[in-house]
């Protein structure tokens, strides 16, 4: 049976994992699609084809028609600046405008579905689809932006911010001689925010939860949160307490997130999240290359020998070699080296080129 699943970022239909229908909704989705496509795949999508027409009088003209073609993929061209993806291949299904075997280039468009079919789906491709369909898997930063009676629970990915819950509770003003109604309303508000955190934040993925507010709202909420966690013996909250960070914001509205993320103390704390993690791995490689060159290998032959010795601690692979793992600055730097692959080793290995030279001289 056809299984359908709808997400904010993608719409997906799968049939026995032989094919998948996707709708890219934003530029980053084209990046995911580029990583999914491989030569030999089958791609079905709407496209524009220039066709020749002949009138009853015999005059020949041409017109552009929209049609749906299925191509056997031969070349994939991705423009990273414009986030445009062009796929060239031969037509493999009957079509009134295009002959079987004729070449065509499809430019995939935002908000237009396409169907991708593969002979086999490996774990890397399936992982990519899962990540693309569930942006929460990429969000290793969460934020609770709040003020009295209003809270926004947000997930932050390298490409976007996702509002997961908005909590609104009317808080009556304090009255002379009695604060009971005010305090009860605050408790209801804090409880609702706590439940939103537990429901929408995946503590296995998220490394940092920013709690921001004007004044002392954030402090009062955190006191309530962990007092309740102790009372309820909520191990998830208690074990992840170090991940919570209190920050000042001008309001509890979502737009305050921008000022929060620009705070130097916040940027320092977020230095080990996914967005910064890839850059850090490359920096570590260059430092190792400078100070302990026997623990920094690059080039396919050397890295393969390090792998044979079970010596690899961190493996860096460029997109050109294996369109996965590294992006942006990391990819650019490694491609500049024209090596495609590099590794930081767990223990030093003597320079392989010297070893090869020694063995060849011995043979002579």
N, C-alpha and C positions, 0 to 999 in steps of 0.2 A: 504494500500500500504506500501511497505517496505521503510522506511526512512533511508537514510545513511548520516552520518556526519563524517568528517575526521578532526582530530586534530593532533597536533604535538605529544602529549603524548599517545593518544589512538585512535583506529579506532572503531567506534561504529555503530551497526545496531540494530534498535528497531522495534518490531512489536507489536503494541497495548500494549506496556509495559509488555507483558507476558514473553518475552525473550529478551536478549541482547547479541550481539556478540562483544567481545572485543579482542584487541591485545595488550598485555603488551609489552612496548618497553624498559623499564628500571626497575631496581630493585625496585624502589619505587612503581611501578605499582603493584607488587606482594603484597605489603602492602595493597593497596586499594582493591585488589581482596580478600584478607583474610577478610577484613571488609565487603565485599559484600556477601560472602558465609555463608549460614546457613544450619544446618541439615534439611533434607527434600527437599532441592533444587534439581533441575536437572542440571547436568553439562555434556556437550558434548565437547570432546576434542580429539586430536590426542595423541596416547600413544603407548608404546611398550608392546607387550604381548608374553610371552614364550609359544609356542604351540608344541604339540607332533605330529610328522609325522611318517607315516608308509610306507615303501618302498614296491614295488611289491613283493619283496622276503620275506616280513614279518618282516624285522628288524625295530625296533622303534628308532627314534631319536628325537631331539628337535631343534627348531630354534626360533629366535626372529623376530617377524613381527611387522611392524607398521600398526596400524588400528585406526579407530575412534570409541570410545565408548560413550554411554550415561549412566551416573550413577545417582542413587538416593543417594545423599550425606548422609553419616553416621558419618564420622569423618574428621576433618580438622586439619592438622598439619603444622604449620608455623615456619620455622627456621629463627629467626630475624637476626642472624649473617650472614648467607649465603643468606638470602632473597629467600629461596626455599619454595615452597608451594606444599604439597602433600594432595590429597583428596581421601579418601577411600569410596567405596559404592558398591551397587549391580547394575549389568547391567540391564537396563530396555528396551533395544531395541534389536531386532534381529541382530546377528552378526555371521559371518561365523567362527570366532575363539573362541568366548566366549558365553557360554550358558546364557539364561535369568536367572536372579537371582544369577549368579556367582559373587563372590567378585573380585574387582580389585582396584588397587591404581594408580591414575593418578598424575604424577608430571608435573605441569604446566610449560611451557617453554616460555622464552622471544621470541617475534616475531612470535609466533604461536597462532592463534586465538582459542578462546573457546567460547561456547555459554552457558549462564546461564539462566535458566528459574525458575520463582517463581510463586507460587499460588497467591501471592499478593505482591505488591511493596509499602513499606511504605515511608514516606517522608525522613527518614534518609538515606535509600538506594539510593533513587533518588538524594538526595543532594550529596552523595558520588560520584555518577557517574558524576554529573555535575562538581564537583570539579576536578575529575580525567581527564575529557575530556577537561576542559578549565583551563590550568595552571594559566592563568591570574587571576582567582578568588582567588588563594592562594597567589598571589604576593602583599604584603602590603608595599614593598619597590621598588622604581623605581630609575633609575640613567640615567643621560645624561652625557656621557663622551665625551668631545669635545676639539678641537683645531681649529684654523682658517681653515675653509673649510671642516672640518670633524666632524661628531657627530654620536654617537651610543646611541640609546634609548633602555634601557635594563630594564626588570622586574626581580626582585630577589625573588624567592620562598625559602622556607626552604631547598629545595633539589637541586635547579638548578638556573642558570641564563638564561634568554630567551631574545635573541636579537629581538626586535620588529621593529626597523627601523634603517637604516644606511643612513645618509644624507651626500652627497658629492657635494660641489660647488667649482668651480675654482675661487680663489681669486687673481686677478692681483696685482702686487706689486704697492706700492705708487710711483708716479712719481713726479719729482721736478715741483712745480708750480701747480700741479693738482692731487687731490685725488678722483676725482669724480667716476671713474670706480671702484676703490678699495672700496669706501663706498657703492656704489650701489650693488656690489657683496656681501659685508658683510650683507647688509640689506636683500637680497634674501636668503642668508644662514640662517640668524636668523629667517626669516619668515618660511622657510621650517622646521626648528627645532621646532618652536612653533606649527606648524600644526601637526607634528609628535607626540608631547606631548599630544595635545588635542585628537588625533586619538587613541593613544595606551595606555594612562594612565587612569585607572578608579579611579577617585578621591574619589569615595565612599568607595573604598577598600584600596587604597594606603595611608599610614600614613606619608611617608617621601619621598621626591624627592631630590636625591643628584645631584647637578650640579657641575661637576668637569672639570678642565682644567689646563694646565700650564699657567703661566702669568695671564693676566687680561681678557682673553676671556670670562670666566664665568661671571665676573662682568659686562662686556659690554653687554653680552646676557641677563642677568637678568634685566638690565636697559631697554633694548629694549622690553623685554617680557611684563613687567608691564606698560610701557609707552603705548604699543599697547593695553594691556588689558583695561586700562583706556579709551583710545580713542574709542575702540570698545564696551565699556561697557560689557566686558566679565566677567560675574559674577562668572563663574566656577574658573577662574584663580585668580580673586581678593579675593574670599572667601577662597581659599586654599593657599594663599601666605605664611602663617606661615609654611607650610609643606616643602617649598624649603630650602635647605641647601647648601651653597657654600663650596666646598672642593678643595684642590690642588691635581692635578695628574700630572704625568710626561709626559703624552701624551693624545691624544683623542681616542686612540685605546681601544678596549674592554678589552684587557688583563690588562689595568691599573685599572680595577675595583677591582682586588684583593688587591692592595695596598690601595685603597680608603676604602674598608671595614675593613681593619686592623687598620685604623686611630682611636686612642682612643676616639677622640671627636665624631667620627661617631658611634662607637660601643655604646657609652653612649646615643646618640640620638636615636639609634635603639632599645633601651632596652625594649620598649613597643610594639614591633612588634610581629607577631605570634610565631616566633621561640623562643623568650624570654618570651612571654606572659604566656605560659603554666607553665614554670618553676616558674615564679613570683607568679602565683596563688597558687602553692604548698608552696612556701616560706611564703606567707601571711597566709596560713593555719597553718603552724608550729609556726609562731610568735603569732597568735591568740591563739593557744593551750597553749602557754607558758604564755602569759600575760592576756588573757581573756578566760579561758577555757569554760565558759558558752556560748561563741559564736563560739566554734569550736567543731562540733560533727562528730563522725565517727562510722561506723558500720551501717548496714542496718536498724535495729530497731530504733535507735536513729534518724537517718536522716529522716526516714519515719515520725516520730512524729514531727520533725521540719518542715517537708513539710506540715503536717496537720495543723500546727500553722501558715503557710504562712511566716515562719521566714527565709527561705533560701535566701542568697544573692548570693553566688557562690557555685556551685555544682561540685565536682570532682568525676569522675567515671573512674575506671581502665578498661583497655581493656578486662581483663578476665571476668569482670562482664558485660560489654556492649561495645564490641570492637569498641569504638568510643571516641572522645573527647581528651583523653590524650595519649601522646606518650613518648617514650624514658625515660628520667630521671624521669618525673612525674609518669609514670606508674610503674617504678621500685620501687620508694619510697613508693607509696601507696600499692603496692603488698607486700612489705616488712612488712607493718603493718598488712597484712592478713585481710584487712577489705573491700577492693574493692570499697568503697564509703565513701566520706567525704563531709562536707559542712561548709562554713563560714556563720554565721547567721547575719541577719540584726539587731537583738536585742538579748540580753542574755536570755537564758532559764535555769532555775535551773537544776542541774544534775538529769537526768531522773532515773539513777540507785538508787539514794537516795530516790527519790519520790516513786519508786516501792517498795523499802524496807520499807518505812514508811507505805504505803498502806497495805502491807502484814502483818506488825506487828499489825496494827489496826484491821485487820481481825482476827488475832490470839486472 
